[in-house]
Amino acid sequence: QVRLVESGGGSVQPGGSLRPSCVVSGIDLSINDMGWYRQVPDKGRELVARLTSDGVRYYPPFLEGRFTVSVDKAANTVSLQMNNLKPQDTAVYYCNTQPPDFGNWGQGTQVTVSS
């Protein structure tokens, strides 16, 4: 049974950093690509980071290199280091496979960037 549990969000001022993490159960991280996504009200989820099973990372250009995805396969955990946060980064952040399995979304973790 797949279970994705996100944590580590919070409230920070612009320019701050956060490192949400996702504990993964029921997904073999050695053969599945993983992604971090975010969603704001009235908009669909968008991909903000992808990590392939062999360690290749992808980020959309609009992030300007501020986010870094990593994995600890021994702990079945995928993390997202977010630096120089901006108000437009405010969203609920989720992890899932990439492409996502729509039956597997967790509860997400809220990130709020505000002065």
C-alpha positions as CSV (number, residue, x, y, z in Angstrom):
1,Q,0.0,0.0,0.0
2,V,1.4,3.4,-1.0
3,R,1.6,6.1,1.6
4,L,3.2,9.6,1.2
5,V,3.5,11.7,4.3
6,E,4.8,15.3,3.9
7,S,6.1,17.5,6.7
8,G,8.5,20.3,7.3
9,G,6.5,23.2,5.8
10,G,6.0,26.4,7.8
11,S,5.9,30.2,7.6
12,V,8.9,32.2,6.7
13,Q,9.8,35.7,5.6
14,P,10.9,36.4,2.0
15,G,14.5,35.2,1.6
16,G,14.1,32.5,4.1
17,S,14.6,28.7,3.7
18,L,12.6,25.6,4.4
19,R,13.2,21.9,3.9
20,P,10.1,19.8,3.6
21,S,10.4,16.1,3.5
22,C,8.3,13.2,2.4
23,V,8.3,9.7,3.9
24,V,7.5,7.2,1.2
25,S,5.9,3.8,1.8
26,G,5.0,1.3,-0.9
27,I,7.1,2.9,-3.6
28,D,10.5,1.5,-4.6
29,L,12.7,4.6,-4.8
30,S,15.4,2.6,-6.7
31,I,13.2,2.2,-9.7
32,N,10.7,5.1,-9.6
33,D,11.2,8.7,-10.4
34,M,9.9,11.1,-7.7
35,G,8.6,14.6,-7.9
36,W,7.7,17.5,-5.7
37,Y,4.6,19.5,-6.6
38,R,2.8,22.5,-5.3
39,Q,-0.7,23.8,-5.5
40,V,-2.4,27.1,-4.7
41,P,-6.2,27.6,-4.4
42,D,-8.1,27.5,-7.7
43,K,-5.0,26.3,-9.6
44,G,-3.8,22.8,-10.5
45,R,-0.7,21.2,-9.1
46,E,2.6,22.2,-10.8
47,L,5.8,20.2,-10.7
48,V,8.7,22.0,-9.0
49,A,11.3,19.2,-8.8
50,R,11.9,15.9,-10.4
51,L,14.5,13.3,-9.3
52,T,14.9,10.2,-11.4
53,S,15.7,6.8,-10.0
54,D,19.3,7.2,-11.2
55,G,19.8,10.6,-9.7
56,V,19.1,13.0,-12.5
57,R,17.4,16.2,-11.2
58,Y,15.1,18.6,-13.1
59,Y,13.7,21.9,-12.1
60,P,11.4,24.3,-14.0
61,P,13.3,27.4,-15.1
62,F,11.0,29.8,-13.2
63,L,12.6,28.6,-9.9
64,E,15.9,30.1,-10.9
65,G,17.9,27.4,-9.1
66,R,16.5,28.1,-5.6
67,F,15.2,24.5,-4.9
68,T,17.2,21.3,-4.6
69,V,15.6,17.8,-4.4
70,S,17.4,14.9,-2.6
71,V,16.6,11.4,-1.6
72,D,17.7,9.2,1.3
73,K,16.8,5.7,0.1
74,A,17.7,4.0,3.4
75,A,15.2,6.2,5.1
76,N,12.7,6.1,2.2
77,T,12.6,9.9,2.3
78,V,12.6,12.6,-0.4
79,S,13.4,16.1,0.6
80,L,13.2,19.6,-1.0
81,Q,15.6,22.3,0.1
82,M,14.0,25.6,-0.7
83,N,16.2,28.7,-0.5
84,N,15.5,32.4,-1.0
85,L,11.8,31.9,-0.8
86,K,9.4,34.4,-2.3
87,P,5.8,35.1,-1.6
88,Q,4.8,33.4,-4.9
89,D,6.2,30.2,-3.4
90,T,3.3,30.1,-1.0
91,A,1.4,26.8,-1.6
92,V,0.7,23.4,-0.3
93,Y,3.6,21.1,-1.3
94,Y,3.2,17.4,-2.1
95,C,5.5,14.6,-3.2
96,N,4.5,11.8,-5.6
97,T,5.9,9.7,-8.3
98,Q,6.7,11.5,-11.6
99,P,4.5,11.3,-13.5
100,P,2.1,11.3,-10.5
101,D,-0.2,8.5,-9.5
102,F,-3.4,10.5,-8.8
103,G,-4.5,7.9,-6.3
104,N,-1.5,8.5,-4.1
105,W,-1.6,12.1,-3.0
106,G,-0.8,12.7,0.6
107,Q,-2.0,15.6,2.8
108,G,0.7,17.9,1.7
109,T,2.6,20.5,3.8
110,Q,1.8,24.2,3.8
111,V,4.5,26.7,3.0
112,T,3.7,30.3,3.6
113,V,6.1,33.1,2.6
114,S,5.1,36.5,3.9
115,S,6.6,39.6,5.6
